[in-house]
Amino acid sequence: MDATLRDLTAQLDEVGADSGSAVALRRAIATRDYRVTVLDDTTYTVEYNSVGRNPIDWWKVYYPKHLGERMDAGEEPECHPWVCPIGNGPYRYVGHVAQTVIQLEANPQYYGEKPRIERVRVRLGASGIQELLAGNVDAITGLDWLNAQQLAKDPRFELYYMMTTWRAAAIVWNHRHPALQDPRVRIALTMAINRRELQGVLNLPDDLPIFDAPPTDRDFHRGEFPEPLPYDPNRAMHLLDAAGWREVGGDGIRERSGRRLAFTMIVSSGDLPAAVYLQDQLRRVGVRMEVQPLSAGILPRLHGGDFDAAITSLFRDVDQRNYGLLRFMGRDGALDYRNTKAHVLLNAALETVDPDSLQALFGELAEVFRADPPVTYLYPIVWTTVAHRRIRGLSSPFRADIGMYMHELWIEEEW
């Protein structure tokens, strides 16, 4: 058992022996052993006693025997994917120009329906917008929302967007800050922000949800989310009063014991418009927020705990990543967020694949975050595709990734 799970096991009494989080945790800390059974020349099964963060995840690569034989356990293959690409999906590799283009064609041995687009060229590089405008490519993905909107003004193109179910923009609060230690203050700051209006100010799609805890995929696809904290500046001011932060001077900034309710928010340049909006919202309830743009990125400051607040892109449940929620939480996290039940629930969720169990865990987590929010979620990150109108089969908000749905698309030449 690793150190994290040993620590969580010792905390079972703190969350209640019969609570859903305790039951899930006991299941999570069970043995993680798994076994592989070869059924025939092309089929095998992998049976897990517990999923855990390893050995299974979305990013796992299973190498074929002719590559695996040349590797020691845990090593990557000697040959670079540009030289010996592998794959068995609806398209198969034809050729490439290194770091420039990959050529694919429909795979005649694919088990599913043959793709309607026979040949695909994937072009790489930073000149995608120019290539699209010149007619050299039919689609471009991953643009920021504003640039994608500008391109879509051209009548030749259509803009599609996808709400990422696992990643959202959020304000992370450093709980070491004297004011931000109090959950009443963090709730008040959240309620002082009109998150729906913020999304409009940033010209984001008008159907993005508002939430206070990481949603599940089921939440997104059904459009069912736990009730978020409302926009209520009057209630926010009452909470700040109750926490001892009151207006005593003439400048409208609240104070307590001679200390002003003020902090600095660090942001990347792309989040500056959102930060300026937040600054104005918080000023209206007596909070002074300075904005500090960082040209070199905020990641080192975040991981070092050298910040009061920050806007960042926060992953839901992949704590190995630089921006994973668990990376910031816990006794050693950058936020110094010490809610044991929340930490247990997130770890248990990482060990769970059953959709109903996962839904229950995140539902319980939403209740915890509503009463003791470690962060303030602003909006889910939007993934964009701008495609020529002759490319058909894409849609918003869940089928906008042209790479994921290429085998289901078709071309209408009349465009």
C-alpha positions as CSV (number, residue, x, y, z in Angstrom):
1,M,0.0,0.0,0.0
2,D,1.4,3.4,-0.9
3,A,1.9,6.3,1.5
4,T,-1.1,8.2,0.4
5,L,-3.5,5.3,0.9
6,R,-1.9,4.5,4.3
7,D,-2.6,8.1,5.3
8,L,-6.2,7.9,4.1
9,T,-6.8,4.6,5.9
10,A,-5.8,6.3,9.2
11,Q,-8.4,8.9,8.5
12,L,-11.4,6.6,8.3
13,D,-12.7,7.6,11.7
14,E,-12.7,11.3,10.7
15,V,-15.2,10.7,7.9
16,G,-17.5,8.3,9.7
17,A,-17.2,4.5,9.5
18,D,-20.5,4.1,7.7
19,S,-20.4,7.0,5.3
20,G,-20.3,6.5,1.5
21,S,-16.8,7.9,1.4
22,A,-15.5,5.4,4.0
23,V,-17.1,2.5,2.2
24,A,-15.6,3.6,-1.1
25,L,-12.2,4.1,0.5
26,R,-12.1,0.6,1.9
27,R,-12.9,-0.7,-1.6
28,A,-10.2,1.6,-3.0
29,I,-7.4,0.4,-0.7
30,A,-8.0,-3.2,-1.5
31,T,-5.2,-5.0,-3.4
32,R,-4.5,-3.6,-6.8
33,D,-3.2,-6.8,-8.3
34,Y,-4.5,-7.7,-11.8
35,R,-4.0,-10.6,-14.2
36,V,-4.0,-11.0,-18.0
37,T,-5.5,-14.0,-19.7
38,V,-4.8,-14.8,-23.4
39,L,-8.0,-16.1,-25.0
40,D,-6.8,-16.6,-28.6
41,D,-4.3,-15.1,-31.0
42,T,-6.1,-11.8,-31.1
43,T,-8.0,-11.5,-27.8
44,Y,-7.0,-11.1,-24.2
45,T,-8.7,-10.0,-21.0
46,V,-7.3,-7.9,-18.2
47,E,-9.0,-8.4,-14.8
48,Y,-8.5,-5.9,-12.1
49,N,-9.2,-6.2,-8.4
50,S,-9.0,-2.4,-8.0
51,V,-8.6,0.1,-10.7
52,G,-6.4,2.7,-9.0
53,R,-4.5,5.4,-10.9
54,N,-2.6,2.5,-12.4
55,P,-2.4,0.3,-14.3
56,I,-5.4,1.5,-16.4
57,D,-6.1,5.0,-17.6
58,W,-7.0,6.8,-20.8
59,W,-3.4,7.3,-21.7
60,K,-2.2,3.7,-21.4
61,V,-0.4,2.4,-24.5
62,Y,-0.3,-1.4,-25.1
63,Y,2.6,-2.2,-27.3
64,P,2.6,-5.2,-29.7
65,K,4.9,-8.1,-29.2
66,H,7.5,-7.1,-31.9
67,L,8.0,-3.8,-30.0
68,G,7.6,-5.1,-26.5
69,E,10.3,-7.7,-26.9
70,R,12.8,-4.9,-27.4
71,M,12.0,-3.1,-24.2
72,D,12.7,-3.7,-20.6
73,A,9.8,-3.3,-18.2
74,G,8.6,0.2,-17.9
75,E,10.7,1.5,-20.8
76,E,9.4,3.2,-23.9
77,P,10.1,1.5,-27.3
78,E,13.4,2.3,-29.0
79,C,11.8,3.4,-32.2
80,H,10.1,6.8,-32.3
81,P,6.4,6.8,-33.5
82,W,7.4,8.9,-36.5
83,V,9.6,5.9,-37.6
84,C,7.4,2.9,-36.6
85,P,3.8,4.1,-36.0
86,I,1.4,1.5,-34.6
87,G,-2.4,1.4,-34.5
88,N,-5.4,-0.6,-35.5
89,G,-8.3,1.9,-35.6
90,P,-10.6,2.9,-38.5
91,Y,-7.6,4.5,-40.3
92,R,-4.1,3.0,-40.9
93,Y,-0.8,4.7,-41.5
94,V,0.4,5.3,-45.0
95,G,3.4,7.6,-44.8
96,H,4.6,10.9,-43.3
97,V,6.9,13.8,-43.6
98,A,8.6,14.1,-40.1
99,Q,7.1,16.8,-37.9
100,T,5.0,18.1,-40.9
101,V,2.3,15.7,-42.1
102,I,0.9,12.2,-41.5
103,Q,-1.0,10.4,-44.2
104,L,-3.7,7.9,-43.3
105,E,-6.2,5.8,-45.2
106,A,-9.3,3.8,-44.3
107,N,-8.3,0.5,-42.7
108,P,-9.9,-2.4,-44.6
109,Q,-9.4,-4.6,-41.5
110,Y,-11.2,-2.3,-39.1
111,Y,-14.0,-4.2,-37.3
112,G,-16.5,-1.4,-37.6
113,E,-18.1,0.4,-40.5
114,K,-15.7,1.7,-43.1
115,P,-15.0,5.4,-42.9
116,R,-16.8,7.5,-45.6
117,I,-13.7,9.7,-46.0
118,E,-11.1,7.4,-47.6
119,R,-7.9,9.4,-47.1
120,V,-6.8,11.9,-44.5
121,R,-3.8,14.1,-44.2
122,V,-3.0,15.4,-40.7
123,R,-0.9,18.5,-41.0
124,L,1.2,19.7,-38.0
125,G,2.7,23.1,-37.2
126,A,1.7,26.6,-36.1
127,S,0.4,27.9,-39.4
128,G,-3.1,26.2,-39.2
129,I,-5.1,29.4,-39.5
130,Q,-3.3,30.5,-42.6
131,E,-3.6,27.1,-44.1
132,L,-7.3,27.0,-43.5
133,L,-7.8,30.5,-45.0
134,A,-5.8,29.5,-48.0
135,G,-7.8,26.4,-48.6
136,N,-5.0,24.0,-48.0
137,V,-6.7,22.3,-45.1
138,D,-10.4,21.6,-44.4
139,A,-10.4,21.9,-40.6
140,I,-8.3,23.2,-37.6
141,T,-8.8,22.2,-34.0
142,G,-7.7,23.5,-30.6
143,L,-7.9,27.2,-31.3
144,D,-8.8,29.5,-28.4
145,W,-12.4,30.6,-28.4
146,L,-11.9,34.1,-29.6
147,N,-9.7,33.2,-32.6
148,A,-12.2,30.4,-33.5
149,Q,-15.0,32.9,-33.5
150,Q,-13.1,35.2,-35.8
151,L,-12.5,32.5,-38.3
152,A,-16.1,31.4,-38.2
153,K,-17.2,34.8,-39.5
154,D,-15.9,33.6,-42.9
155,P,-19.0,32.1,-44.6
156,R,-16.9,29.2,-45.8
157,F,-16.5,27.9,-42.3
158,E,-18.5,26.5,-39.4
159,L,-17.5,26.7,-35.7
160,Y,-18.0,23.7,-33.4
161,Y,-17.2,23.5,-29.7
162,M,-17.0,20.8,-27.2
163,M,-17.3,21.2,-23.4
164,T,-14.5,19.2,-21.8
165,T,-16.0,17.1,-19.1
166,W,-12.7,16.8,-17.2
167,R,-11.2,20.3,-17.3
168,A,-12.5,23.7,-16.2
169,A,-11.2,27.2,-15.5
170,A,-11.2,28.0,-11.8
171,I,-10.0,30.4,-9.1
172,V,-7.7,28.5,-6.7
173,W,-7.5,30.1,-3.3
174,N,-4.4,29.8,-1.1
175,H,-5.9,28.8,2.3
176,R,-2.7,30.0,4.0
177,H,-3.9,33.6,3.4
178,P,-5.3,34.9,6.7
179,A,-8.7,35.8,5.1
180,L,-9.0,32.9,2.7
181,Q,-8.6,30.3,5.5
182,D,-12.3,30.9,6.5
183,P,-14.8,28.9,4.3
184,R,-17.3,31.7,4.9
185,V,-15.0,34.1,3.0
186,R,-14.5,31.7,0.1
187,I,-18.3,31.1,-0.1
188,A,-18.8,34.9,0.0
189,L,-16.2,35.5,-2.8
190,T,-17.9,32.9,-4.9
191,M,-21.4,34.3,-4.4
192,A,-20.1,37.8,-5.2
193,I,-19.2,36.7,-8.7
194,N,-21.9,36.6,-11.4
195,R,-20.5,33.6,-13.2
196,R,-23.1,33.5,-15.9
197,E,-22.4,37.2,-16.7
198,L,-18.7,36.4,-16.7
199,Q,-19.2,33.8,-19.4
200,G,-21.1,36.4,-21.4
201,V,-18.4,38.9,-21.0
202,L,-15.9,36.4,-22.3
203,N,-18.3,35.7,-25.2
204,L,-18.4,32.0,-24.4
205,P,-21.2,29.7,-25.5
206,D,-24.4,30.5,-23.6
207,D,-25.1,26.9,-22.6
208,L,-22.1,26.3,-20.4
209,P,-23.0,25.0,-17.0
210,I,-22.1,26.5,-13.6
211,F,-20.9,24.2,-10.8
212,D,-19.0,24.2,-7.6
213,A,-17.5,20.7,-7.7
214,P,-16.1,18.5,-10.4
215,P,-19.0,17.2,-12.5
216,T,-19.1,13.6,-13.9
217,D,-19.4,12.8,-17.6
218,R,-23.0,11.8,-16.8
219,D,-23.7,15.2,-15.4
220,F,-22.5,16.8,-18.6
221,H,-24.3,14.6,-21.0
222,R,-27.6,14.7,-19.2
223,G,-27.3,18.4,-18.3
224,E,-27.9,17.6,-14.7
225,F,-25.7,19.4,-12.1
226,P,-25.9,19.9,-8.4
227,E,-27.3,23.3,-7.5
228,P,-24.4,25.8,-7.5
229,L,-23.9,28.6,-5.0
230,P,-26.0,31.5,-6.4
231,Y,-24.9,34.9,-7.4
232,D,-26.0,36.8,-4.3
233,P,-23.8,39.9,-3.4
234,N,-26.1,40.7,-0.5
235,R,-25.7,37.3,1.0
236,A,-21.9,37.6,0.3
237,M,-21.7,40.8,2.3
238,H,-23.6,39.2,5.3
239,L,-21.2,36.3,5.3
240,L,-18.2,38.7,5.3
241,D,-19.8,40.6,8.2
242,A,-20.3,37.3,10.1
243,A,-16.6,36.4,9.5
244,G,-15.6,39.7,11.1
245,W,-14.7,41.6,7.9
246,R,-16.5,45.0,8.1
247,E,-16.3,48.4,6.4
248,V,-14.8,50.7,8.9
249,G,-13.0,53.2,6.7
250,G,-14.1,55.5,4.0
251,D,-12.6,53.6,1.0
252,G,-15.2,50.8,1.0
253,I,-12.6,48.0,1.7
254,R,-13.4,45.7,4.6
255,E,-11.1,45.3,7.6
256,R,-10.7,43.0,10.6
257,S,-8.4,43.7,13.5
258,G,-6.7,46.4,11.5
259,R,-6.0,44.2,8.5
260,R,-7.7,45.0,5.1
261,L,-9.5,42.3,3.2
262,A,-7.1,42.3,0.2
263,F,-5.1,39.8,-1.9
264,T,-3.4,39.5,-5.2
265,M,-4.5,37.2,-8.0
266,I,-1.9,35.9,-10.5
267,V,-3.0,35.2,-14.0
268,S,-1.7,34.3,-17.4
269,S,-2.2,36.9,-20.1
270,G,-5.1,35.0,-21.6
271,D,-7.1,35.2,-18.3
272,L,-6.6,38.9,-17.8
273,P,-10.1,39.9,-19.1
274,A,-11.7,37.5,-16.6
275,A,-9.5,38.8,-13.8
276,V,-10.4,42.4,-14.5
277,Y,-14.1,41.4,-14.4
278,L,-13.6,39.6,-11.1
279,Q,-11.8,42.5,-9.6
280,D,-14.8,44.8,-10.2
281,Q,-17.2,42.2,-8.8
282,L,-15.3,41.7,-5.6
283,R,-14.8,45.5,-5.1
284,R,-18.5,45.9,-4.9
285,V,-18.7,43.7,-1.7
286,G,-15.7,45.4,-0.1
287,V,-12.8,43.2,-1.2
288,R,-9.7,44.6,-2.8
289,M,-8.1,42.3,-5.4
290,E,-4.9,43.2,-7.2
291,V,-4.2,41.6,-10.5
292,Q,-0.7,40.4,-11.4
293,P,-0.3,39.1,-15.0
294,L,2.6,36.7,-15.5
295,S,4.2,36.4,-18.9
296,A,6.2,33.3,-18.1
297,G,3.3,31.2,-16.8
298,I,1.9,30.6,-13.3
299,L,2.7,27.0,-12.8
300,P,5.9,27.4,-10.7
301,R,4.2,29.9,-8.5
302,L,1.2,27.6,-8.0
303,H,3.2,24.5,-7.2
304,G,5.4,26.5,-4.8
305,G,2.4,27.9,-3.0
306,D,3.6,31.4,-3.8
307,F,0.3,33.1,-4.5
308,D,-2.9,34.3,-2.8
309,A,-5.3,33.4,-5.6
310,A,-4.9,32.4,-9.3
311,I,-7.0,31.5,-12.3
312,T,-5.9,28.2,-13.8
313,S,-7.2,25.3,-15.9
314,L,-8.0,22.6,-13.3
315,F,-8.3,18.9,-14.1
316,R,-11.0,17.0,-12.4
317,D,-9.4,13.8,-11.3
318,V,-6.0,13.2,-12.9
319,D,-3.7,14.1,-10.0
320,Q,-0.5,13.1,-11.7
321,R,-0.9,16.1,-14.0
322,N,0.5,19.5,-13.2
323,Y,-3.0,21.0,-12.8
324,G,-4.8,18.1,-11.2
325,L,-7.2,18.9,-8.4
326,L,-5.6,16.5,-6.0
327,R,-2.2,18.1,-6.7
328,F,-3.4,21.2,-5.0
329,M,-5.4,19.6,-2.2
330,G,-4.4,17.7,0.9
331,R,-2.0,18.4,3.7
332,D,0.9,18.9,1.4
333,G,-1.0,20.6,-1.5
334,A,-0.4,24.1,-2.7
335,L,-3.8,25.2,-1.4
336,D,-3.4,23.8,2.1
337,Y,-7.0,22.7,1.9
338,R,-7.5,20.4,4.9
339,N,-10.9,19.0,4.4
340,T,-10.3,15.3,5.0
341,K,-13.6,14.1,3.6
342,A,-13.0,15.9,0.3
343,H,-9.6,14.3,0.0
344,V,-10.9,10.9,0.7
345,L,-13.8,11.2,-1.8
346,L,-11.5,12.3,-4.6
347,N,-9.1,9.4,-3.9
348,A,-12.0,7.0,-3.8
349,A,-13.3,8.4,-7.1
350,L,-9.9,7.6,-8.7
351,E,-10.3,4.0,-7.7
352,T,-13.9,3.7,-9.1
353,V,-15.1,2.7,-12.5
354,D,-18.8,1.9,-11.8
355,P,-20.8,4.9,-13.1
356,D,-23.4,4.7,-10.3
357,S,-20.7,4.6,-7.6
358,L,-18.8,7.4,-9.2
359,Q,-21.9,9.5,-9.5
360,A,-22.6,9.0,-5.8
361,L,-19.0,9.9,-4.8
362,F,-19.0,13.2,-6.8
363,G,-22.5,14.0,-5.5
364,E,-21.2,13.7,-2.0
365,L,-18.1,15.8,-3.0
366,A,-20.4,18.5,-4.3
367,E,-22.1,18.8,-0.9
368,V,-18.6,19.1,0.8
369,F,-17.4,21.7,-1.7
370,R,-20.6,23.7,-1.3
371,A,-20.0,24.1,2.4
372,D,-16.2,24.3,2.2
373,P,-15.1,25.3,-1.3
374,P,-11.3,24.9,-2.0
375,V,-11.7,26.6,-5.4
376,T,-14.3,28.6,-7.4
377,Y,-15.2,27.0,-10.7
378,L,-15.8,29.6,-13.5
379,Y,-16.6,27.6,-16.6
380,P,-15.6,24.3,-18.4
381,I,-12.8,24.6,-20.9
382,V,-14.1,24.7,-24.5
383,W,-12.4,22.7,-27.2
384,T,-13.0,24.1,-30.7
385,T,-12.9,23.0,-34.3
386,V,-13.3,25.3,-37.3
387,A,-14.2,23.3,-40.4
388,H,-15.1,24.0,-44.0
389,R,-18.9,23.6,-44.4
390,R,-18.4,20.7,-46.8
391,I,-17.2,18.6,-43.8
392,R,-20.4,17.2,-42.3
393,G,-21.1,15.1,-39.2
394,L,-19.7,17.4,-36.5
395,S,-21.9,19.1,-33.9
396,S,-21.8,21.0,-30.6
397,P,-21.3,20.5,-27.7
398,F,-20.1,16.9,-27.6
399,R,-19.1,16.0,-31.2
400,A,-16.7,18.8,-32.1
401,D,-13.4,16.9,-32.0
402,I,-12.7,16.1,-35.7
403,G,-9.9,13.7,-34.7
404,M,-12.2,11.7,-32.5
405,Y,-15.0,11.4,-35.0
406,M,-13.2,11.4,-38.3
407,H,-14.4,7.9,-39.1
408,E,-18.0,9.1,-38.9
409,L,-17.7,12.3,-41.0
410,W,-18.5,12.8,-44.7
411,I,-18.0,15.4,-47.4
412,E,-20.7,17.3,-49.3
413,E,-19.0,18.6,-52.4
414,E,-21.7,21.2,-53.2
415,W,-20.0,23.4,-50.7
